[in-house]
Each structure stands twice: as C-alpha cells, then as structure tokens.
Amino acid sequence: MLEVVEQYRGLEFFARHVVEGFITGLHRSPFHGFSVEFAEHRQYNIGESTRNIDWRLYARTDRLYVKSYEEETNLRCQLLIDRSGSMLFPVDGMNRLQHPNKLTFAVYGTALLVELLQRQRDAFGLTLLSDGIDLQTETRSNAAHKHYVYSVLESILATDHKSDQAARKTSFVEALHLTAERLHRRSLVVLFTDTFIRQEEWEPMLDALRHLRHCRHEVLLFHTYEQARELDLSFDNQPTEFVDLETHRRLRLNPADIADSYVAEMHRRRDSLKQKTVQYGIDYIPVAIEKGFDQVMIPYLLKRSRHF
C-alpha cells in the first residue's frame, strides 16, 4: 500500500487513503465503536434531549448516537511539531514513507490527524516549533483550512533542511510556554517531539508541559525515536563518526565502547519522561518511527473518546 501512496506523494491523498483504510479496519476490530459515521454523529450522553438521536443508526449498531450538524465543533485541537535539528535523524529518511526520519514521521502523522479531525468536524490548528514559534495557524474546521495546513506540511517536506539545520535548535521550551498562553480556549494539544535536549533543559521542558496542563489543556505527547540506532545504539563494532545535527559537532568513536552507558541513559530519560507526564495527567505515547502510523491514530481516538 505504501508503494502506491509514494507514487502520488500528496499528503491529502496519503491521509485520505490511510484513514479510510484504518476506519474500515475498525469495523473488524475491537475498536469497531469508532464507526464511519463518526464524521456526522457523536455519542449520546445520558440526560440530554433525545430529539436528535439517530434511531436508524441505533437499529444497526445498538448504540445511541446524536446527529451532529455542520456548525457544531466538538473539539479544538492544536497540533505541534518539533522542527529542531535532531528531528532530522536518520538523515537519509526525509520524504521517505517506508523508512522516515522523525520529522517526516511527525509530518505524515499530523496529516492523518488533520484528516480525522476534519471528518469529525473538529477545529484544528498547526504550530511549528524550533527555538521559537515558527508558525501558528488559526484553529478552524473547514476544508479550506485543511488544504492550507496540508500545504504547510508539504512545504516542510520540500525544504532543504541540510541548508537550514543551523537555525534549528532543540530548545523549544519557551515556545511551549508561549503556546500555552496563546491558546485561550481549552484544547487538545498534540505534540510530536524527540525530547532531545540538553540535560539542563530537562526540568524546564517538564515545567512547560505542566504549564499546558495548568491552562486546562489536554495533552497528547508523541515521543518519537528510532529504536535501533537512536535508542539501542545498534551500529557496527567499528570506529564511527557521529555528527550533532544541531551544532554540527563531530565525534569519532567505537559505539561498542559506550553502548551500555548510552542505552542506560536513554532508557532512564524515557522512563523519567513517562513518570512525569503520567504525574501531570499527560498522555505519553512512545513512538518508534519504524512501526507505522497506527501508533498515532488509535491513541488519538482513545484520548478523544475519553475527554471530549
């Protein structure tokens, strides 16, 4: 299927193709409650008027749904993408669906969520982060806005990131604080980031995430990484040159010499992030970019069904 999608490249085609297949698959899975009709219906809440219940749908599904009219917006969602240099790892993965880098995965994952949000008539906006807020769109639910967001996402894929890596820093802590302050209405904030930051910025980053929750936003954090090389340091047992994608600092060493301590530190950081986010009421989703996009859609649908 991905081979067919890559012939077209367009994000909108990709998102529609994958989401339609995903929704069809939900009918045959334990998640069948998320039916195709969710674009036009919402689940009935006990105590509200029965005037708009769709009884025909009830006869087919044995579930109570209320008809949602076009002007209704069930949810406001702000989609955040970390564009720091470390998100370009692996460097041979830009624009590749089968073996993407972290930024490519975040762009395509965001496109899928945009398609789901627009089908549900939810309002959505896009924020791009590096050492500040590079872009923050308005939050809307119409088709024209969806096409605009897709065009922004496609421009990320078309950018020569090798030439502008120097401007992409990992420190997006202040940008997260600004995002929390700019979202004046309660929203679902979805963040794609690899959390590759300096040790001294670790606690400030956690404070920024807590700021989002303090402002009453729901937060879904997709922690993106490549499992083999980035988390487990699976390289050949020979001298290898490593390049910092943000500072361009180069270091030559044998990965086997540091593998044990590196892996222990990476897993310690991931466990610490998970512990803190759970403590703050943030949904933490570790995402190995090699494992496909269902990692994005199912957590989103579950989060939406619980809170909105």
Steps between C-alpha positions, in 0.01 A plus 500: 500500500780746585655435159177620337482806724860597422412525131277797583685657792218744576426522870127533448488188284715315751290606800167422335624163372643387834217635717230338286680168524548546871133578561397197293729288714340629819174330397678165523692573819430548872487875420190461280319765708691763300280454195508678165203707619711675762542785250131583534404368843610520859423259780182573698555618858249386762270780607505709182209540262408197289373722217808455278571131563551313174271200554593339168864496605393359837318216321822413312752541782299462823668825613347842556643780285386860462507671161770768489425794278762664282541807718579291808861473613563227754866567566778752450837342428841662460758284323860579596807380309854531636720607206833499682800352324492171690162423341685455167645168618551273315630744240415268209132489599360833381195453275518122531186328620641153540806611702423856617700719728332643808392825335351319200314267736366799694382672179317195368363417844367854529341472154311189613372678810391799289295263283339340805431838661341647189281192449376542856441871436746582776699823485877469461806721475868439430801629695861453387765525772877532499673762718171692486161481333574487126132490407166481675186479289147586600280221635226412253309198372418575135642339188686813388689507829583131465649562154706789638638285783588226250686757289704607805582138580602433141729803510683338792562191292620714209744706710873449461553430868873444454540869418303634797593252772707760678185697579324199650574474871365244741403763756129551438409540867402868466297414191298251705435766764388745230271237351337441838437874537370554146238224513223694670241222478536151642656279233655164434871564442676231296880526505748309282852527644806284560575687829869516399607790719795590719493363853460848651181551296334179614317644802400821315348285225296309756389832651383613154294183458353557845415857394283360220309290752475790744320691223247213491613361166501126441842388374594205280879464475640285219863430595662415166821301466671241284525185706808329359759771454371781719372313805705177488814636324505206257801586281780285365782429744749733335607866524207720395465876458196654668376847402284723721218613268464830685854611583673294225754387757672179391611214721677184388485194722415132513130466599574179689713697748207709620199282414417387854511846658326664202211253494459525878482881482251499209271258681535698824390816319206328336386348830534837673296672229229237524486527879475880497241520225279247676537707816387812311204328334663499154454208263852378417530293180847363413515471121766294324484650151566162339169356624239686295231763540240304700711612797363849435136443409388255768637705796337812356159331465523358849598839645214670319244245613604539865512876528287662231 
